Amino acid sequence: MIDAAMPMAIPPARARRRRFGRVAACVAGALLFAMVGTETLAQGWPARTVRLLIGQPAGSGVDNTARVLAKALSDQWGQAVVVESRLGAGGTIAVEAVAQSAPDGYTLLFAAPPNLIIPAAVSRDLRFDPVKDFAPIGRVAQAPYVIAVGAHVPARSIGELVELARARPGVLTYTSPGPGSLTEFNMALLSKAARIQMTPIEYKNLANGIVDMIAGRVDVSVNDLEVMAPHAASGSARLIGILGKRRAPRAPDVPTVAEQGFPTTSIGLWYGLLAPAQTPPDVLARLHASYEVAMRSAELRERVAAFGYELVVDGPTEFAAAIRDDLGNARGQAPERAPAAPR
């Protein structure tokens, strides 16, 4: 006889089925929540402030260009876009912060080769991969860099500079902001490819280096074309090679370093917008659409031109290809730096 007050035992098989059912229901609910949450995020994005991280200080080329883009995006979205500088470790702290952030479209990166490409080429201790950890949106501008020599240097081309350096190993000098800079990396690549040795002279302020080059105390300087062009026009300096894939409109008669026989020895300076990898496709699509609208803005175009930069309008595919190309050029040929001369 069964006591009605006693609970009936549930057969083990039925108990397992019940537990499995509850687990399955929880998993299905979680998946549904994730799907709905992602869709809601994409539809309502951006619903709050978007942060645009940079690795350079206020007033730098990256900072100036980022603020122009931030305003154009903020005007479209009706939400604040705040440019946030994360300094340190050659600008890689900002890159790492975005790579490790939630891929929700609220933390973006505005980067350039000095903190995205070059560190990945020379270090194995980084906590980010320029290709795998980011979804490129598009570049905004490029700043033509040029190799210039002082008027006292009898070289009118990269080839002639190489001949001089080979004849006087270690004697020719060039201005440098220090290790890890785009200037330093490109000059070291050229030295390696041409099998020459030139000595870097470090300056905290490269403007002082230009003064020394004009005075004949330093031989070579690598800098923004906008900075060097007036000195070339006055005859105190000579422009001998553009760093990048094409000639600069402002100096069409100056050939690229690649045209002069060193096709893998230069990495140009560009500024571009990236999101963390795994950002929802709908958010990426809106980001790119907003980027395209911003790049058509007359205000943005005028301000970029006022900085002396060239506008670059591309998209995820073209930007991703540029990152891969620059990284491929840099990796495998990252040079050892010559010791800097004491000052």
DAPE-V15811 format. One record per backbone hydrogen bond with DSSP energy under -0.5 kcal/mol. NH is the residue of the N-H (numbers start at 1). CO is the residue of the C=O. If there is no record, write none. Layout:
nh:NH co:CO
nh:NH co:CO
This chain:
nh:6 co:3
nh:11 co:9
nh:15 co:11
nh:16 co:12
nh:17 co:13
nh:18 co:14
nh:19 co:15
nh:20 co:16
nh:21 co:17
nh:22 co:18
nh:23 co:19
nh:24 co:20
nh:25 co:21
nh:26 co:22
nh:27 co:23
nh:28 co:24
nh:29 co:25
nh:30 co:26
nh:31 co:27
nh:32 co:28
nh:33 co:29
nh:34 co:30
nh:35 co:31
nh:36 co:32
nh:37 co:33
nh:38 co:34
nh:39 co:35
nh:40 co:36
nh:41 co:37
nh:42 co:38
nh:43 co:39
nh:44 co:40
nh:45 co:41
nh:50 co:80
nh:51 co:106
nh:52 co:82
nh:53 co:51
nh:53 co:108
nh:54 co:84
nh:60 co:57
nh:64 co:60
nh:65 co:61
nh:66 co:62
nh:67 co:63
nh:68 co:64
nh:69 co:65
nh:70 co:66
nh:71 co:67
nh:72 co:68
nh:73 co:69
nh:74 co:70
nh:75 co:71
nh:76 co:72
nh:77 co:73
nh:78 co:74
nh:79 co:74
nh:82 co:50
nh:82 co:80
nh:83 co:81
nh:84 co:52
nh:84 co:82
nh:85 co:83
nh:86 co:54
nh:86 co:84
nh:87 co:85
nh:91 co:88
nh:92 co:89
nh:93 co:88
nh:94 co:86
nh:95 co:91
nh:96 co:92
nh:97 co:93
nh:98 co:94
nh:99 co:95
nh:100 co:96
nh:101 co:98
nh:104 co:102
nh:108 co:51
nh:109 co:274
nh:110 co:53
nh:111 co:109
nh:111 co:272
nh:115 co:112
nh:116 co:112
nh:117 co:113
nh:118 co:113
nh:121 co:117
nh:121 co:118
nh:122 co:118
nh:123 co:119
nh:133 co:129
nh:135 co:275
nh:136 co:134
nh:137 co:273
nh:138 co:273
nh:140 co:271
nh:141 co:271
nh:142 co:310
nh:143 co:269
nh:144 co:142
nh:145 co:243
nh:146 co:223
nh:147 co:241
nh:148 co:146
nh:148 co:221
nh:149 co:238
nh:150 co:219
nh:151 co:236
nh:153 co:150
nh:154 co:152
nh:155 co:153
nh:158 co:240
nh:161 co:157
nh:162 co:158
nh:163 co:159
nh:164 co:160
nh:165 co:161
nh:166 co:162
nh:167 co:163
nh:168 co:164
nh:169 co:166
nh:170 co:197
nh:171 co:168
nh:172 co:168
nh:174 co:199
nh:175 co:220
nh:176 co:201
nh:181 co:178
nh:185 co:181
nh:186 co:182
nh:187 co:183
nh:188 co:184
nh:189 co:185
nh:190 co:186
nh:191 co:187
nh:192 co:188
nh:193 co:189
nh:194 co:190
nh:195 co:191
nh:196 co:191
nh:199 co:172
nh:200 co:198
nh:201 co:174
nh:202 co:200
nh:203 co:176
nh:208 co:205
nh:209 co:205
nh:210 co:206
nh:211 co:207
nh:212 co:208
nh:213 co:209
nh:214 co:210
nh:215 co:211
nh:216 co:213
nh:217 co:212
nh:218 co:212
nh:220 co:173
nh:221 co:148
nh:223 co:146
nh:223 co:221
nh:225 co:144
nh:227 co:224
nh:228 co:224
nh:229 co:225
nh:230 co:226
nh:232 co:228
nh:233 co:229
nh:234 co:230
nh:235 co:231
nh:235 co:232
nh:236 co:231
nh:237 co:231
nh:238 co:149
nh:240 co:147
nh:240 co:238
nh:241 co:147
nh:242 co:255
nh:243 co:145
nh:244 co:242
nh:251 co:248
nh:252 co:249
nh:254 co:251
nh:255 co:253
nh:257 co:242
nh:260 co:256
nh:260 co:257
nh:261 co:258
nh:262 co:257
nh:265 co:262
nh:269 co:143
nh:270 co:268
nh:271 co:141
nh:272 co:111
nh:273 co:138
nh:274 co:109
nh:275 co:135
nh:276 co:107
nh:277 co:133
nh:279 co:276
nh:280 co:103
nh:283 co:280
nh:284 co:280
nh:285 co:281
nh:286 co:282
nh:287 co:283
nh:288 co:284
nh:289 co:285
nh:290 co:286
nh:291 co:287
nh:292 co:288
nh:293 co:289
nh:294 co:290
nh:295 co:291
nh:296 co:292
nh:296 co:293
nh:297 co:294
nh:301 co:297
nh:302 co:298
nh:303 co:299
nh:304 co:300
nh:305 co:301
nh:306 co:302
nh:307 co:303
nh:308 co:305
nh:309 co:304
nh:310 co:142
nh:312 co:140
nh:314 co:139
nh:314 co:312
nh:319 co:315
nh:320 co:316
nh:321 co:317
nh:322 co:318
nh:323 co:319
nh:324 co:320
nh:325 co:321
nh:326 co:322
nh:327 co:323
nh:328 co:324
nh:329 co:325
nh:330 co:326
nh:331 co:327
nh:333 co:330
nh:341 co:200
